[in-house]
Amino acid sequence: MHMSQYRDGAYAPVLDATFVMVARDPENKRAAFVNPLRPDGPEEEKLFQEGEANKLRRVELSTASLLKVAPTDEERKIVHSLFLNTLDTKYDQRWCLLIFAPVFWELRLLFF
């Protein structure tokens, strides 16, 4: 699905979505058998090939998920940089030690 918005005298894309249809077997919760598609004509063949390419891309993206693979060194550096950019450099960070040190010592006495 594609959606455009008219702005400043021209249409600009604002949404590009792909829908995935699945069939599940209610007895075993696994994939159900579905009769294979047979494209009829060049236009349907093109759409079918785009679907196959989307399927491959989804599989590749799922294997790179942070739930399955740790971030790379480059990704860690990007996150660290973003964190450092959010710090308020005008704020004297030594006050954190004065404020949180008593809490830390109490926790240490309780748990260590």
Summary of the structure (lengths in Angstrom):
residues: 112
radius of gyration: 26.2
end to end distance: 57.4
largest distance: 75.9
contacts: 165
relative contact order: 0.05
helix: 48%
strand: 13%
